[in-house]
Amino acid sequence: MMKTTVEVPDDLYRRAKAEAALRGRKLRDLVEEGLRLVLEAPPKARGRHSLAGLMRRARGTIDSGVPDLASNPEHLKDFGRDDRRHR
């Protein structure tokens, strides 16, 4: 087994020490358990997401109030016109 030193904020240390005591375990056991949980989690559970995956639930959430912009000629007015030619 390897021995190492890890610096953590004081409040995190106190919380971890208290949690270990409540569980009747040593702090090092709690740290080992936490490391194993993070490192053994499937990659998907670790927060590696694609942009498409992150946006999946956001699709279609913006409603313009018009079911199809192409169905309203007002939205197509001047579509495709070159402004430099038609001034």
PDB file of N, CA, C and O in Angstrom:
ATOM      1  N   MET A   1       0.849  -1.173   0.000  1.00  0.00           N
ATOM      2  CA  MET A   1       0.000   0.000   0.000  1.00  0.00           C
ATOM      3  C   MET A   1       0.895   1.236   0.000  1.00  0.00           C
ATOM      4  O   MET A   1       1.901   1.289   0.707  1.00  0.00           O
ATOM      5  N   MET A   2       0.511   2.233  -0.806  1.00  0.00           N
ATOM      6  CA  MET A   2       1.269   3.482  -0.904  1.00  0.00           C
ATOM      7  C   MET A   2       0.757   4.482   0.125  1.00  0.00           C
ATOM      8  O   MET A   2      -0.409   4.454   0.520  1.00  0.00           O
ATOM      9  N   LYS A   3       1.640   5.349   0.542  1.00  0.00           N
ATOM     10  CA  LYS A   3       1.275   6.406   1.471  1.00  0.00           C
ATOM     11  C   LYS A   3       1.491   7.733   0.760  1.00  0.00           C
ATOM     12  O   LYS A   3       2.500   7.922   0.079  1.00  0.00           O
ATOM     13  N   THR A   4       0.538   8.658   0.918  1.00  0.00           N
ATOM     14  CA  THR A   4       0.656   9.954   0.253  1.00  0.00           C
ATOM     15  C   THR A   4       0.087  11.046   1.145  1.00  0.00           C
ATOM     16  O   THR A   4      -0.590  10.771   2.136  1.00  0.00           O
ATOM     17  N   THR A   5       0.370  12.268   0.782  1.00  0.00           N
ATOM     18  CA  THR A   5      -0.176  13.424   1.487  1.00  0.00           C
ATOM     19  C   THR A   5      -1.077  14.171   0.521  1.00  0.00           C
ATOM     20  O   THR A   5      -0.704  14.436  -0.622  1.00  0.00           O
ATOM     21  N   VAL A   6      -2.258  14.502   0.992  1.00  0.00           N
ATOM     22  CA  VAL A   6      -3.216  15.229   0.166  1.00  0.00           C
ATOM     23  C   VAL A   6      -3.648  16.466   0.933  1.00  0.00           C
ATOM     24  O   VAL A   6      -4.006  16.386   2.108  1.00  0.00           O
ATOM     25  N   GLU A   7      -3.614  17.603   0.267  1.00  0.00           N
ATOM     26  CA  GLU A   7      -4.076  18.837   0.901  1.00  0.00           C
ATOM     27  C   GLU A   7      -5.537  19.058   0.546  1.00  0.00           C
ATOM     28  O   GLU A   7      -5.916  19.035  -0.625  1.00  0.00           O
ATOM     29  N   VAL A   8      -6.348  19.271   1.567  1.00  0.00           N
ATOM     30  CA  VAL A   8      -7.775  19.542   1.368  1.00  0.00           C
ATOM     31  C   VAL A   8      -8.151  20.747   2.224  1.00  0.00           C
ATOM     32  O   VAL A   8      -7.503  21.013   3.236  1.00  0.00           O
ATOM     33  N   PRO A   9      -9.182  21.468   1.831  1.00  0.00           N
ATOM     34  CA  PRO A   9      -9.631  22.599   2.652  1.00  0.00           C
ATOM     35  C   PRO A   9     -10.012  22.126   4.057  1.00  0.00           C
ATOM     36  O   PRO A   9     -10.477  21.001   4.242  1.00  0.00           O
ATOM     37  N   ASP A  10      -9.807  22.998   5.035  1.00  0.00           N
ATOM     38  CA  ASP A  10     -10.073  22.648   6.435  1.00  0.00           C
ATOM     39  C   ASP A  10     -11.497  22.145   6.656  1.00  0.00           C
ATOM     40  O   ASP A  10     -11.709  21.149   7.347  1.00  0.00           O
ATOM     41  N   ASP A  11     -12.470  22.838   6.067  1.00  0.00           N
ATOM     42  CA  ASP A  11     -13.863  22.435   6.289  1.00  0.00           C
ATOM     43  C   ASP A  11     -14.148  21.054   5.702  1.00  0.00           C
ATOM     44  O   ASP A  11     -14.903  20.278   6.288  1.00  0.00           O
ATOM     45  N   LEU A  12     -13.554  20.743   4.557  1.00  0.00           N
ATOM     46  CA  LEU A  12     -13.746  19.426   3.950  1.00  0.00           C
ATOM     47  C   LEU A  12     -13.111  18.343   4.819  1.00  0.00           C
ATOM     48  O   LEU A  12     -13.677  17.264   4.995  1.00  0.00           O
ATOM     49  N   TYR A  13     -11.947  18.637   5.352  1.00  0.00           N
ATOM     50  CA  TYR A  13     -11.273  17.686   6.244  1.00  0.00           C
ATOM     51  C   TYR A  13     -12.134  17.405   7.473  1.00  0.00           C
ATOM     52  O   TYR A  13     -12.317  16.251   7.860  1.00  0.00           O
ATOM     53  N   ARG A  14     -12.662  18.468   8.084  1.00  0.00           N
ATOM     54  CA  ARG A  14     -13.486  18.283   9.286  1.00  0.00           C
ATOM     55  C   ARG A  14     -14.746  17.477   8.980  1.00  0.00           C
ATOM     56  O   ARG A  14     -15.137  16.604   9.753  1.00  0.00           O
ATOM     57  N   ARG A  15     -15.376  17.779   7.845  1.00  0.00           N
ATOM     58  CA  ARG A  15     -16.589  17.036   7.470  1.00  0.00           C
ATOM     59  C   ARG A  15     -16.281  15.570   7.209  1.00  0.00           C
ATOM     60  O   ARG A  15     -17.027  14.687   7.632  1.00  0.00           O
ATOM     61  N   ALA A  16     -15.175  15.314   6.507  1.00  0.00           N
ATOM     62  CA  ALA A  16     -14.800  13.926   6.199  1.00  0.00           C
ATOM     63  C   ALA A  16     -14.431  13.175   7.474  1.00  0.00           C
ATOM     64  O   ALA A  16     -14.806  12.015   7.645  1.00  0.00           O
ATOM     65  N   LYS A  17     -13.706  13.825   8.356  1.00  0.00           N
ATOM     66  CA  LYS A  17     -13.306  13.202   9.620  1.00  0.00           C
ATOM     67  C   LYS A  17     -14.546  12.855  10.448  1.00  0.00           C
ATOM     68  O   LYS A  17     -14.627  11.774  11.031  1.00  0.00           O
ATOM     69  N   ALA A  18     -15.510  13.779  10.496  1.00  0.00           N
ATOM     70  CA  ALA A  18     -16.746  13.536  11.245  1.00  0.00           C
ATOM     71  C   ALA A  18     -17.551  12.395  10.613  1.00  0.00           C
ATOM     72  O   ALA A  18     -18.093  11.547  11.322  1.00  0.00           O
ATOM     73  N   GLU A  19     -17.628  12.377   9.281  1.00  0.00           N
ATOM     74  CA  GLU A  19     -18.366  11.313   8.590  1.00  0.00           C
ATOM     75  C   GLU A  19     -17.730   9.955   8.852  1.00  0.00           C
ATOM     76  O   GLU A  19     -18.432   8.970   9.085  1.00  0.00           O
ATOM     77  N   ALA A  20     -16.421   9.904   8.813  1.00  0.00           N
ATOM     78  CA  ALA A  20     -15.720   8.647   9.092  1.00  0.00           C
ATOM     79  C   ALA A  20     -16.020   8.186  10.517  1.00  0.00           C
ATOM     80  O   ALA A  20     -16.258   7.001  10.750  1.00  0.00           O
ATOM     81  N   ALA A  21     -16.007   9.117  11.464  1.00  0.00           N
ATOM     82  CA  ALA A  21     -16.291   8.766  12.860  1.00  0.00           C
ATOM     83  C   ALA A  21     -17.721   8.251  13.013  1.00  0.00           C
ATOM     84  O   ALA A  21     -17.964   7.285  13.736  1.00  0.00           O
ATOM     85  N   LEU A  22     -18.667   8.902  12.327  1.00  0.00           N
ATOM     86  CA  LEU A  22     -20.063   8.449  12.397  1.00  0.00           C
ATOM     87  C   LEU A  22     -20.223   7.032  11.849  1.00  0.00           C
ATOM     88  O   LEU A  22     -21.073   6.267  12.305  1.00  0.00           O
ATOM     89  N   ARG A  23     -19.401   6.703  10.876  1.00  0.00           N
ATOM     90  CA  ARG A  23     -19.461   5.361  10.282  1.00  0.00           C
ATOM     91  C   ARG A  23     -18.598   4.354  11.035  1.00  0.00           C
ATOM     92  O   ARG A  23     -18.583   3.167  10.710  1.00  0.00           O
ATOM     93  N   GLY A  24     -17.881   4.842  12.044  1.00  0.00           N
ATOM     94  CA  GLY A  24     -17.008   3.956  12.806  1.00  0.00           C
ATOM     95  C   GLY A  24     -15.806   3.493  11.995  1.00  0.00           C
ATOM     96  O   GLY A  24     -15.324   2.374  12.165  1.00  0.00           O
ATOM     97  N   ARG A  25     -15.330   4.361  11.115  1.00  0.00           N
ATOM     98  CA  ARG A  25     -14.212   4.011  10.232  1.00  0.00           C
ATOM     99  C   ARG A  25     -13.115   5.052  10.352  1.00  0.00           C
ATOM    100  O   ARG A  25     -13.306   6.108  10.955  1.00  0.00           O
ATOM    101  N   LYS A  26     -11.978   4.746   9.779  1.00  0.00           N
ATOM    102  CA  LYS A  26     -10.876   5.701   9.743  1.00  0.00           C
ATOM    103  C   LYS A  26     -11.055   6.616   8.531  1.00  0.00           C
ATOM    104  O   LYS A  26     -11.694   6.252   7.544  1.00  0.00           O
ATOM    105  N   LEU A  27     -10.477   7.806   8.634  1.00  0.00           N
ATOM    106  CA  LEU A  27     -10.546   8.759   7.534  1.00  0.00           C
ATOM    107  C   LEU A  27      -9.962   8.156   6.263  1.00  0.00           C
ATOM    108  O   LEU A  27     -10.515   8.344   5.180  1.00  0.00           O
ATOM    109  N   ARG A  28      -8.868   7.443   6.382  1.00  0.00           N
ATOM    110  CA  ARG A  28      -8.240   6.859   5.191  1.00  0.00           C
ATOM    111  C   ARG A  28      -9.172   5.879   4.485  1.00  0.00           C
ATOM    112  O   ARG A  28      -9.132   5.759   3.261  1.00  0.00           O
ATOM    113  N   ASP A  29     -10.022   5.169   5.259  1.00  0.00           N
ATOM    114  CA  ASP A  29     -10.989   4.255   4.646  1.00  0.00           C
ATOM    115  C   ASP A  29     -12.033   5.027   3.841  1.00  0.00           C
ATOM    116  O   ASP A  29     -12.432   4.611   2.753  1.00  0.00           O
ATOM    117  N   LEU A  30     -12.464   6.157   4.396  1.00  0.00           N
ATOM    118  CA  LEU A  30     -13.450   6.984   3.705  1.00  0.00           C
ATOM    119  C   LEU A  30     -12.860   7.565   2.417  1.00  0.00           C
ATOM    120  O   LEU A  30     -13.528   7.595   1.384  1.00  0.00           O
ATOM    121  N   VAL A  31     -11.617   8.022   2.481  1.00  0.00           N
ATOM    122  CA  VAL A  31     -10.946   8.572   1.299  1.00  0.00           C
ATOM    123  C   VAL A  31     -10.778   7.482   0.242  1.00  0.00           C
ATOM    124  O   VAL A  31     -11.017   7.723  -0.942  1.00  0.00           O
ATOM    125  N   GLU A  32     -10.374   6.300   0.658  1.00  0.00           N
ATOM    126  CA  GLU A  32     -10.212   5.195  -0.291  1.00  0.00           C
ATOM    127  C   GLU A  32     -11.546   4.854  -0.954  1.00  0.00           C
ATOM    128  O   GLU A  32     -11.606   4.633  -2.164  1.00  0.00           O
ATOM    129  N   GLU A  33     -12.605   4.814  -0.164  1.00  0.00           N
ATOM    130  CA  GLU A  33     -13.930   4.509  -0.718  1.00  0.00           C
ATOM    131  C   GLU A  33     -14.345   5.568  -1.747  1.00  0.00           C
ATOM    132  O   GLU A  33     -14.875   5.239  -2.808  1.00  0.00           O
ATOM    133  N   GLY A  34     -14.099   6.830  -1.420  1.00  0.00           N
ATOM    134  CA  GLY A  34     -14.444   7.908  -2.346  1.00  0.00           C
ATOM    135  C   GLY A  34     -13.663   7.822  -3.645  1.00  0.00           C
ATOM    136  O   GLY A  34     -14.227   8.005  -4.724  1.00  0.00           O
ATOM    137  N   LEU A  35     -12.375   7.544  -3.548  1.00  0.00           N
ATOM    138  CA  LEU A  35     -11.551   7.410  -4.754  1.00  0.00           C
ATOM    139  C   LEU A  35     -12.032   6.242  -5.614  1.00  0.00           C
ATOM    140  O   LEU A  35     -12.114   6.354  -6.837  1.00  0.00           O
ATOM    141  N   ARG A  36     -12.345   5.137  -4.973  1.00  0.00           N
ATOM    142  CA  ARG A  36     -12.831   3.972  -5.731  1.00  0.00           C
ATOM    143  C   ARG A  36     -14.156   4.279  -6.431  1.00  0.00           C
ATOM    144  O   ARG A  36     -14.364   3.890  -7.580  1.00  0.00           O
ATOM    145  N   LEU A  37     -15.047   4.977  -5.731  1.00  0.00           N
ATOM    146  CA  LEU A  37     -16.332   5.326  -6.339  1.00  0.00           C
ATOM    147  C   LEU A  37     -16.138   6.176  -7.592  1.00  0.00           C
ATOM    148  O   LEU A  37     -16.801   5.959  -8.606  1.00  0.00           O
ATOM    149  N   VAL A  38     -15.239   7.131  -7.517  1.00  0.00           N
ATOM    150  CA  VAL A  38     -14.994   8.011  -8.661  1.00  0.00           C
ATOM    151  C   VAL A  38     -14.301   7.264  -9.790  1.00  0.00           C
ATOM    152  O   VAL A  38     -14.700   7.378 -10.949  1.00  0.00           O
ATOM    153  N   LEU A  39     -13.272   6.505  -9.462  1.00  0.00           N
ATOM    154  CA  LEU A  39     -12.464   5.862 -10.498  1.00  0.00           C
ATOM    155  C   LEU A  39     -13.117   4.628 -11.110  1.00  0.00           C
ATOM    156  O   LEU A  39     -12.823   4.281 -12.254  1.00  0.00           O
ATOM    157  N   GLU A  40     -13.991   3.965 -10.375  1.00  0.00           N
ATOM    158  CA  GLU A  40     -14.616   2.755 -10.896  1.00  0.00           C
ATOM    159  C   GLU A  40     -15.968   3.020 -11.544  1.00  0.00           C
ATOM    160  O   GLU A  40     -16.578   2.107 -12.101  1.00  0.00           O
ATOM    161  N   ALA A  41     -16.438   4.252 -11.477  1.00  0.00           N
ATOM    162  CA  ALA A  41     -17.717   4.589 -12.104  1.00  0.00           C
ATOM    163  C   ALA A  41     -17.569   4.493 -13.618  1.00  0.00           C
ATOM    164  O   ALA A  41     -16.513   4.819 -14.161  1.00  0.00           O
ATOM    165  N   PRO A  42     -18.613   4.050 -14.296  1.00  0.00           N
ATOM    166  CA  PRO A  42     -18.550   4.009 -15.759  1.00  0.00           C
ATOM    167  C   PRO A  42     -18.282   5.412 -16.304  1.00  0.00           C
ATOM    168  O   PRO A  42     -18.715   6.398 -15.705  1.00  0.00           O
ATOM    169  N   PRO A  43     -17.577   5.514 -17.427  1.00  0.00           N
ATOM    170  CA  PRO A  43     -17.257   6.836 -17.983  1.00  0.00           C
ATOM    171  C   PRO A  43     -18.480   7.734 -18.137  1.00  0.00           C
ATOM    172  O   PRO A  43     -18.382   8.944 -17.927  1.00  0.00           O
ATOM    173  N   LYS A  44     -19.617   7.170 -18.495  1.00  0.00           N
ATOM    174  CA  LYS A  44     -20.822   7.979 -18.673  1.00  0.00           C
ATOM    175  C   LYS A  44     -21.232   8.630 -17.354  1.00  0.00           C
ATOM    176  O   LYS A  44     -21.692   9.772 -17.339  1.00  0.00           O
ATOM    177  N   ALA A  45     -21.068   7.914 -16.261  1.00  0.00           N
ATOM    178  CA  ALA A  45     -21.448   8.452 -14.956  1.00  0.00           C
ATOM    179  C   ALA A  45     -20.438   9.465 -14.435  1.00  0.00           C
ATOM    180  O   ALA A  45     -20.736  10.200 -13.493  1.00  0.00           O
ATOM    181  N   ARG A  46     -19.260   9.517 -15.024  1.00  0.00           N
ATOM    182  CA  ARG A  46     -18.220  10.434 -14.567  1.00  0.00           C
ATOM    183  C   ARG A  46     -18.388  11.842 -15.112  1.00  0.00           C
ATOM    184  O   ARG A  46     -17.609  12.728 -14.762  1.00  0.00           O
ATOM    185  N   GLY A  47     -19.374  12.070 -15.950  1.00  0.00           N
ATOM    186  CA  GLY A  47     -19.582  13.418 -16.455  1.00  0.00           C
ATOM    187  C   GLY A  47     -18.997  13.665 -17.822  1.00  0.00           C
ATOM    188  O   GLY A  47     -18.901  14.819 -18.240  1.00  0.00           O
ATOM    189  N   ARG A  48     -18.607  12.639 -18.528  1.00  0.00           N
ATOM    190  CA  ARG A  48     -18.112  12.814 -19.892  1.00  0.00           C
ATOM    191  C   ARG A  48     -19.304  12.772 -20.833  1.00  0.00           C
ATOM    192  O   ARG A  48     -19.814  11.702 -21.164  1.00  0.00           O
ATOM    193  N   HIS A  49     -19.738  13.941 -21.255  1.00  0.00           N
ATOM    194  CA  HIS A  49     -20.919  14.027 -22.099  1.00  0.00           C
ATOM    195  C   HIS A  49     -20.571  14.719 -23.405  1.00  0.00           C
ATOM    196  O   HIS A  49     -19.696  15.584 -23.455  1.00  0.00           O
ATOM    197  N   SER A  50     -21.257  14.330 -24.443  1.00  0.00           N
ATOM    198  CA  SER A  50     -21.104  15.035 -25.710  1.00  0.00           C
ATOM    199  C   SER A  50     -22.031  16.244 -25.691  1.00  0.00           C
ATOM    200  O   SER A  50     -22.965  16.307 -24.892  1.00  0.00           O
ATOM    201  N   LEU A  51     -21.769  17.190 -26.566  1.00  0.00           N
ATOM    202  CA  LEU A  51     -22.636  18.359 -26.656  1.00  0.00           C
ATOM    203  C   LEU A  51     -24.047  17.932 -27.045  1.00  0.00           C
ATOM    204  O   LEU A  51     -25.027  18.450 -26.509  1.00  0.00           O
ATOM    205  N   ALA A  52     -24.148  16.994 -27.974  1.00  0.00           N
ATOM    206  CA  ALA A  52     -25.474  16.512 -28.385  1.00  0.00           C
ATOM    207  C   ALA A  52     -26.206  15.891 -27.199  1.00  0.00           C
ATOM    208  O   ALA A  52     -27.411  16.088 -27.038  1.00  0.00           O
ATOM    209  N   GLY A  53     -25.489  15.148 -26.378  1.00  0.00           N
ATOM    210  CA  GLY A  53     -26.107  14.536 -25.208  1.00  0.00           C
ATOM    211  C   GLY A  53     -26.575  15.571 -24.202  1.00  0.00           C
ATOM    212  O   GLY A  53     -27.646  15.431 -23.610  1.00  0.00           O
ATOM    213  N   LEU A  54     -25.777  16.606 -24.007  1.00  0.00           N
ATOM    214  CA  LEU A  54     -26.151  17.659 -23.072  1.00  0.00           C
ATOM    215  C   LEU A  54     -27.355  18.452 -23.571  1.00  0.00           C
ATOM    216  O   LEU A  54     -28.175  18.906 -22.773  1.00  0.00           O
ATOM    217  N   MET A  55     -27.463  18.618 -24.883  1.00  0.00           N
ATOM    218  CA  MET A  55     -28.536  19.426 -25.459  1.00  0.00           C
ATOM    219  C   MET A  55     -29.796  18.618 -25.769  1.00  0.00           C
ATOM    220  O   MET A  55     -30.814  19.192 -26.155  1.00  0.00           O
ATOM    221  N   ARG A  56     -29.740  17.306 -25.605  1.00  0.00           N
ATOM    222  CA  ARG A  56     -30.865  16.450 -25.981  1.00  0.00           C
ATOM    223  C   ARG A  56     -32.174  16.914 -25.351  1.00  0.00           C
ATOM    224  O   ARG A  56     -33.199  16.979 -26.029  1.00  0.00           O
ATOM    225  N   ARG A  57     -32.145  17.233 -24.067  1.00  0.00           N
ATOM    226  CA  ARG A  57     -33.383  17.647 -23.399  1.00  0.00           C
ATOM    227  C   ARG A  57     -33.772  19.079 -23.738  1.00  0.00           C
ATOM    228  O   ARG A  57     -34.921  19.466 -23.525  1.00  0.00           O
ATOM    229  N   ALA A  58     -32.846  19.869 -24.258  1.00  0.00           N
ATOM    230  CA  ALA A  58     -33.139  21.267 -24.556  1.00  0.00           C
ATOM    231  C   ALA A  58     -33.765  21.444 -25.938  1.00  0.00           C
ATOM    232  O   ALA A  58     -34.327  22.501 -26.228  1.00  0.00           O
ATOM    233  N   ARG A  59     -33.677  20.442 -26.778  1.00  0.00           N
ATOM    234  CA  ARG A  59     -34.222  20.568 -28.132  1.00  0.00           C
ATOM    235  C   ARG A  59     -35.711  20.861 -28.098  1.00  0.00           C
ATOM    236  O   ARG A  59     -36.470  20.242 -27.352  1.00  0.00           O
ATOM    237  N   GLY A  60     -36.107  21.812 -28.918  1.00  0.00           N
ATOM    238  CA  GLY A  60     -37.519  22.112 -29.060  1.00  0.00           C
ATOM    239  C   GLY A  60     -38.121  22.893 -27.907  1.00  0.00           C
ATOM    240  O   GLY A  60     -39.343  22.998 -27.812  1.00  0.00           O
ATOM    241  N   THR A  61     -37.306  23.435 -27.042  1.00  0.00           N
ATOM    242  CA  THR A  61     -37.863  24.136 -25.893  1.00  0.00           C
ATOM    243  C   THR A  61     -38.163  25.602 -26.180  1.00  0.00           C
ATOM    244  O   THR A  61     -38.832  26.262 -25.385  1.00  0.00           O
ATOM    245  N   ILE A  62     -37.679  26.116 -27.301  1.00  0.00           N
ATOM    246  CA  ILE A  62     -37.950  27.508 -27.651  1.00  0.00           C
ATOM    247  C   ILE A  62     -39.115  27.525 -28.625  1.00  0.00           C
ATOM    248  O   ILE A  62     -39.059  26.898 -29.682  1.00  0.00           O
ATOM    249  N   ASP A  63     -40.154  28.233 -28.272  1.00  0.00           N
ATOM    250  CA  ASP A  63     -41.354  28.280 -29.094  1.00  0.00           C
ATOM    251  C   ASP A  63     -41.515  29.688 -29.639  1.00  0.00           C
ATOM    252  O   ASP A  63     -41.706  30.636 -28.878  1.00  0.00           O
ATOM    253  N   SER A  64     -41.439  29.824 -30.957  1.00  0.00           N
ATOM    254  CA  SER A  64     -41.577  31.140 -31.580  1.00  0.00           C
ATOM    255  C   SER A  64     -43.033  31.565 -31.667  1.00  0.00           C
ATOM    256  O   SER A  64     -43.331  32.724 -31.957  1.00  0.00           O
ATOM    257  N   GLY A  65     -43.936  30.633 -31.416  1.00  0.00           N
ATOM    258  CA  GLY A  65     -45.352  30.937 -31.542  1.00  0.00           C
ATOM    259  C   GLY A  65     -45.878  30.656 -32.936  1.00  0.00           C
ATOM    260  O   GLY A  65     -47.090  30.638 -33.147  1.00  0.00           O
ATOM    261  N   VAL A  66     -44.984  30.437 -33.890  1.00  0.00           N
ATOM    262  CA  VAL A  66     -45.366  30.122 -35.264  1.00  0.00           C
ATOM    263  C   VAL A  66     -45.031  28.658 -35.494  1.00  0.00           C
ATOM    264  O   VAL A  66     -43.875  28.262 -35.345  1.00  0.00           O
ATOM    265  N   PRO A  67     -46.033  27.834 -35.861  1.00  0.00           N
ATOM    266  CA  PRO A  67     -45.763  26.411 -36.024  1.00  0.00           C
ATOM    267  C   PRO A  67     -44.686  26.115 -37.071  1.00  0.00           C
ATOM    268  O   PRO A  67     -43.862  25.222 -36.877  1.00  0.00           O
ATOM    269  N   ASP A  68     -44.692  26.851 -38.165  1.00  0.00           N
ATOM    270  CA  ASP A  68     -43.699  26.644 -39.211  1.00  0.00           C
ATOM    271  C   ASP A  68     -43.459  27.994 -39.867  1.00  0.00           C
ATOM    272  O   ASP A  68     -44.364  28.547 -40.492  1.00  0.00           O
ATOM    273  N   LEU A  69     -42.265  28.524 -39.735  1.00  0.00           N
ATOM    274  CA  LEU A  69     -41.982  29.850 -40.277  1.00  0.00           C
ATOM    275  C   LEU A  69     -42.234  29.917 -41.782  1.00  0.00           C
ATOM    276  O   LEU A  69     -42.605  30.972 -42.296  1.00  0.00           O
ATOM    277  N   ALA A  70     -42.041  28.815 -42.490  1.00  0.00           N
ATOM    278  CA  ALA A  70     -42.244  28.804 -43.935  1.00  0.00           C
ATOM    279  C   ALA A  70     -43.723  28.903 -44.305  1.00  0.00           C
ATOM    280  O   ALA A  70     -44.052  29.204 -45.452  1.00  0.00           O
ATOM    281  N   SER A  71     -44.613  28.654 -43.353  1.00  0.00           N
ATOM    282  CA  SER A  71     -46.042  28.719 -43.662  1.00  0.00           C
ATOM    283  C   SER A  71     -46.565  30.153 -43.628  1.00  0.00           C
ATOM    284  O   SER A  71     -47.706  30.397 -44.020  1.00  0.00           O
ATOM    285  N   ASN A  72     -45.765  31.091 -43.175  1.00  0.00           N
ATOM    286  CA  ASN A  72     -46.191  32.477 -43.090  1.00  0.00           C
ATOM    287  C   ASN A  72     -45.354  33.304 -44.061  1.00  0.00           C
ATOM    288  O   ASN A  72     -44.161  33.503 -43.831  1.00  0.00           O
ATOM    289  N   PRO A  73     -45.968  33.792 -45.151  1.00  0.00           N
ATOM    290  CA  PRO A  73     -45.218  34.545 -46.161  1.00  0.00           C
ATOM    291  C   PRO A  73     -44.495  35.768 -45.594  1.00  0.00           C
ATOM    292  O   PRO A  73     -43.467  36.179 -46.131  1.00  0.00           O
ATOM    293  N   GLU A  74     -45.016  36.344 -44.529  1.00  0.00           N
ATOM    294  CA  GLU A  74     -44.377  37.515 -43.934  1.00  0.00           C
ATOM    295  C   GLU A  74     -42.956  37.191 -43.468  1.00  0.00           C
ATOM    296  O   GLU A  74     -42.070  38.042 -43.537  1.00  0.00           O
ATOM    297  N   HIS A  75     -42.742  35.971 -42.998  1.00  0.00           N
ATOM    298  CA  HIS A  75     -41.416  35.572 -42.526  1.00  0.00           C
ATOM    299  C   HIS A  75     -40.450  35.307 -43.684  1.00  0.00           C
ATOM    300  O   HIS A  75     -39.236  35.264 -43.483  1.00  0.00           O
ATOM    301  N   LEU A  76     -40.982  35.133 -44.879  1.00  0.00           N
ATOM    302  CA  LEU A  76     -40.136  34.855 -46.039  1.00  0.00           C
ATOM    303  C   LEU A  76     -39.912  36.091 -46.902  1.00  0.00           C
ATOM    304  O   LEU A  76     -39.222  36.023 -47.920  1.00  0.00           O
ATOM    305  N   LYS A  77     -40.486  37.208 -46.503  1.00  0.00           N
ATOM    306  CA  LYS A  77     -40.334  38.444 -47.266  1.00  0.00           C
ATOM    307  C   LYS A  77     -38.851  38.793 -47.383  1.00  0.00           C
ATOM    308  O   LYS A  77     -38.135  38.823 -46.383  1.00  0.00           O
ATOM    309  N   ASP A  78     -38.408  39.047 -48.572  1.00  0.00           N
ATOM    310  CA  ASP A  78     -37.017  39.391 -48.886  1.00  0.00           C
ATOM    311  C   ASP A  78     -36.032  38.254 -48.617  1.00  0.00           C
ATOM    312  O   ASP A  78     -34.822  38.478 -48.600  1.00  0.00           O
ATOM    313  N   PHE A  79     -36.528  37.065 -48.412  1.00  0.00           N
ATOM    314  CA  PHE A  79     -35.623  35.933 -48.193  1.00  0.00           C
ATOM    315  C   PHE A  79     -34.817  35.673 -49.456  1.00  0.00           C
ATOM    316  O   PHE A  79     -35.383  35.547 -50.543  1.00  0.00           O
ATOM    317  N   GLY A  80     -33.516  35.593 -49.319  1.00  0.00           N
ATOM    318  CA  GLY A  80     -32.645  35.300 -50.445  1.00  0.00           C
ATOM    319  C   GLY A  80     -32.266  36.505 -51.275  1.00  0.00           C
ATOM    320  O   GLY A  80     -31.505  36.372 -52.234  1.00  0.00           O
ATOM    321  N   ARG A  81     -32.767  37.662 -50.939  1.00  0.00           N
ATOM    322  CA  ARG A  81     -32.423  38.866 -51.702  1.00  0.00           C
ATOM    323  C   ARG A  81     -31.083  39.400 -51.235  1.00  0.00           C
ATOM    324  O   ARG A  81     -30.757  39.364 -50.049  1.00  0.00           O
ATOM    325  N   ASP A  82     -30.330  39.888 -52.175  1.00  0.00           N
ATOM    326  CA  ASP A  82     -29.044  40.504 -51.868  1.00  0.00           C
ATOM    327  C   ASP A  82     -29.303  41.979 -51.599  1.00  0.00           C
ATOM    328  O   ASP A  82     -29.655  42.719 -52.518  1.00  0.00           O
ATOM    329  N   ASP A  83     -29.135  42.416 -50.360  1.00  0.00           N
ATOM    330  CA  ASP A  83     -29.435  43.797 -49.978  1.00  0.00           C
ATOM    331  C   ASP A  83     -28.627  44.819 -50.770  1.00  0.00           C
ATOM    332  O   ASP A  83     -29.084  45.945 -50.965  1.00  0.00           O
ATOM    333  N   ARG A  84     -27.456  44.452 -51.219  1.00  0.00           N
ATOM    334  CA  ARG A  84     -26.632  45.414 -51.960  1.00  0.00           C
ATOM    335  C   ARG A  84     -27.254  45.740 -53.321  1.00  0.00           C
ATOM    336  O   ARG A  84     -27.093  46.857 -53.813  1.00  0.00           O
ATOM    337  N   ARG A  85     -27.951  44.799 -53.929  1.00  0.00           N
ATOM    338  CA  ARG A  85     -28.559  45.019 -55.243  1.00  0.00           C
ATOM    339  C   ARG A  85     -29.888  45.749 -55.160  1.00  0.00           C
ATOM    340  O   ARG A  85     -30.256  46.470 -56.087  1.00  0.00           O
ATOM    341  N   HIS A  86     -30.602  45.574 -54.079  1.00  0.00           N
ATOM    342  CA  HIS A  86     -31.976  46.068 -53.997  1.00  0.00           C
ATOM    343  C   HIS A  86     -32.106  47.220 -53.011  1.00  0.00           C
ATOM    344  O   HIS A  86     -32.926  47.171 -52.093  1.00  0.00           O
ATOM    345  N   ARG A  87     -31.312  48.234 -53.199  1.00  0.00           N
ATOM    346  CA  ARG A  87     -31.407  49.398 -52.305  1.00  0.00           C
ATOM    347  C   ARG A  87     -32.087  50.527 -52.997  1.00  0.00           C
ATOM    348  O   ARG A  87     -32.263  51.595 -52.411  1.00  0.00           O
TER     349      ARG A  87
END
